[in-house]
Amino acid sequence: MITTAQAIRIIEEMASIIQQNKDYLTELDMPIGDSDHGINLARGFQAVTTKLPALADKDMGTILKTVGMTLVSTVGGASGPLYGTAFMRASMKVPGKAEVDMVDFMAMLEAAIDGVKIRGKSIPGEKTMLDAMVPAMEALRAAEGQSPAQMLAAAHAAAQVGVEKTKAMVATKGRASYLGERSIGHQDPGATSFTLLLGVVASAVQEG
Amino acid sequence: MKKFINQVENVEQEMLEGIAKAHPGHLKRLPGYDVLVRAEKKTDKVALVSGGGSGHEPAHGGFVGKGMLDAAVAGAVFTSPTPDQIEAAIREVATPAGVLLIIKNYTGDVMNFEMAAEMAAMDGIPCAQVITNDDVAVQDSLYTTGRRGVAGTIFVHKIAGARAEQGASLEEVQAVAEKVIANVRTMGAAITPCTVPAAGKPGFELPEDEMEVGIGIHGEPGTHREKLAPADAIVDHLLEKILADIDYSGSEVAVLINGSGATPLMELYIINNHVADVLAARGIRVYKTLVGNYMTSIEMAGFSISLLRLDEELKALLDAPADTPAYKS
C-alpha cells in the first residue's frame, strides 16, 4: 500500500500542508492557547524535511522514528512531545518493513493514539487531538474489508467531523483548560492539525 | 517592539552566553546545549535539574550553584525546553545518588521533562521528579490541568538544594521538595503586558487604568480584570486568596515579593510593607522575607506574593548556605 519511498513523499507533503496552514493553526490557538501551534509545528516539520534525504534507503520503522524524534527535539511546547510520541509509537509497529498495508496502518494509528493518551494523560472528549484521532480509528475499523483508499477516506471524513465537534467541547487539558467554559465555540488546533496530516495520507493512497 | 536585542532569533543564545560570561565562578554552559551547569560538578550528592522557557530571568540559570540547582535548561522564550536538551542536562550532572527534576506545572514543561526522565531511565540514570503548583489563582479541579507552578518554585530550588547538599538520598530530597510544594502558595497581578521577542507584540492589552489579577508567569490571563486599586488593596485581595487556601494561622512563614521584570523595587517594598502588616495583624510571624526579581515575565510590570509555611526543618534548610548568581544565603 505505502512503500518507504511513498512514505517519504507523504512526509514531505505533510510538511508542506503544515507550512501552508501555519497561520491558520496559530490563529486557532490564539483564543484558547498560547498562539504558537502553527509556528511550532511548521518549525518541526521543516526540520523533518532536512532529515528526509538521509532516510531514502531506510526501513519504515527508522523513517517514522526519525520523524518522531525530530519533532520532539524541535517543536517544543506540548505538541512536540505529543506528535513526537505518536510517530515514535507508530514506528515501533513497523520495524524493518519496506512497505505497510492497511493492517499495519491501523496498528500504527492505534499505537499513536495510545501514546498520545498516556503522554497527554488525556481521553477523548477533552477538546484535544484525540477527538480527531479516535473517530478516525473507529471509522477505519467500521470500514474494514473496503479498499485502503475507501477506508482512509472514511477515516479522514470522521476526523473532520471530530474537529467540528471540538467546537462544542469544554477544554479540560492543556492551557485551554484554564478558560473552562470560555473555550466553548473554539475549534481545537491539535485536532485540526492531525486531520490535515491524515488528509495527506488519504489523498496519497487515493492517487496510488 | 522596543528592546535591547540584536536578532530576535539570537535572543536565547546570546543571553545564555552572557550569563555564563558574567558568572564563571558559579556556572558554565554545557557545550552545544541550552543548559547551564555548576562550574564544578558535584559527584557526591543528588543532582537537581530545573528549567523552563526563557524570559523568567534570573530563573532558572541564576539559581545554579552551591546549595541550589546543578543544572538549568532554557527553552525558547516562554516555551518549554525539549527532551533532548533536558536529557543532556540530566546526563551531565547525574551522580550515583540520582537526579531530581523540579518542574513547574505547565502542560508542555511536564511532558518534555517526563520524556527526558524516561530517556535517562533507559540509560540507567535514576530520576525522580516533583511538580510545583503554587498559583492559587487557577482552580485545581477535574476540569483543568491543575494549578500553575510559579514563583514559589524558588523555595523548592532553595530548600531541596540545601537538603541535597547535606548528602540526603533521592527519596529524602524529593520528600522535602514535596513538603515545600504542599506549604507554598502564590498569587500575582500585573498592570502592563510583556512582549515575546519572536511575536513582536504584547501578549495581551490592558487599558491604562486596569490590572489583570491572578496573572500567570507568561502574562496569561488570571482570574479577572478590574480597575487599578491602591497597592494595599491589591495586597489585601491577593493575601485573602492565599491565606484562605491553607491554614497559616500561628505559623511562621517565608515571604517572597517577586517582581515580574518591570516593577521597581520601590513598589515591591511598598507591597511588602503592607504584606508584613497584614501578616502581623493575623498573628503570622515572618521568619524571612525576599524582595526582588526572582521569576520574571520579561518586561511585565507586575508582582506576586508567595507565602511558605515553615517548620523547624524548612527553616534550617532555608538558612543553609547557598551561593548562586541570583540567590545567596
HADDOCK unambig.tbl for C-alpha pairs under 7 A between the chains (distance, minus, plus):
assign (segid A and resid 72 and name CA) (segid B and resid 82 and name CA) 6.59 0.50 0.50
assign (segid A and resid 72 and name CA) (segid B and resid 83 and name CA) 6.98 0.50 0.50
assign (segid A and resid 73 and name CA) (segid B and resid 82 and name CA) 5.28 0.50 0.50
assign (segid A and resid 73 and name CA) (segid B and resid 83 and name CA) 6.46 0.50 0.50
assign (segid A and resid 73 and name CA) (segid B and resid 84 and name CA) 5.98 0.50 0.50
assign (segid A and resid 76 and name CA) (segid B and resid 79 and name CA) 6.48 0.50 0.50
assign (segid A and resid 76 and name CA) (segid B and resid 80 and name CA) 5.86 0.50 0.50
assign (segid A and resid 76 and name CA) (segid B and resid 81 and name CA) 6.21 0.50 0.50
assign (segid A and resid 76 and name CA) (segid B and resid 82 and name CA) 5.34 0.50 0.50
assign (segid A and resid 77 and name CA) (segid B and resid 79 and name CA) 5.56 0.50 0.50
assign (segid A and resid 77 and name CA) (segid B and resid 80 and name CA) 5.22 0.50 0.50
assign (segid A and resid 77 and name CA) (segid B and resid 108 and name CA) 4.40 0.50 0.50
assign (segid A and resid 78 and name CA) (segid B and resid 107 and name CA) 6.14 0.50 0.50
assign (segid A and resid 78 and name CA) (segid B and resid 108 and name CA) 4.00 0.50 0.50
assign (segid A and resid 78 and name CA) (segid B and resid 111 and name CA) 6.60 0.50 0.50
assign (segid A and resid 81 and name CA) (segid B and resid 111 and name CA) 6.34 0.50 0.50
assign (segid A and resid 81 and name CA) (segid B and resid 112 and name CA) 6.24 0.50 0.50
assign (segid A and resid 119 and name CA) (segid B and resid 111 and name CA) 6.62 0.50 0.50
assign (segid A and resid 172 and name CA) (segid B and resid 143 and name CA) 4.69 0.50 0.50
assign (segid A and resid 172 and name CA) (segid B and resid 144 and name CA) 4.91 0.50 0.50
assign (segid A and resid 172 and name CA) (segid B and resid 145 and name CA) 6.69 0.50 0.50
assign (segid A and resid 173 and name CA) (segid B and resid 144 and name CA) 6.02 0.50 0.50
assign (segid A and resid 173 and name CA) (segid B and resid 145 and name CA) 5.39 0.50 0.50
assign (segid A and resid 174 and name CA) (segid B and resid 107 and name CA) 5.45 0.50 0.50
assign (segid A and resid 174 and name CA) (segid B and resid 145 and name CA) 6.05 0.50 0.50
assign (segid A and resid 177 and name CA) (segid B and resid 143 and name CA) 6.72 0.50 0.50
assign (segid A and resid 177 and name CA) (segid B and resid 144 and name CA) 4.80 0.50 0.50
assign (segid A and resid 177 and name CA) (segid B and resid 145 and name CA) 6.46 0.50 0.50
assign (segid A and resid 178 and name CA) (segid B and resid 144 and name CA) 5.93 0.50 0.50
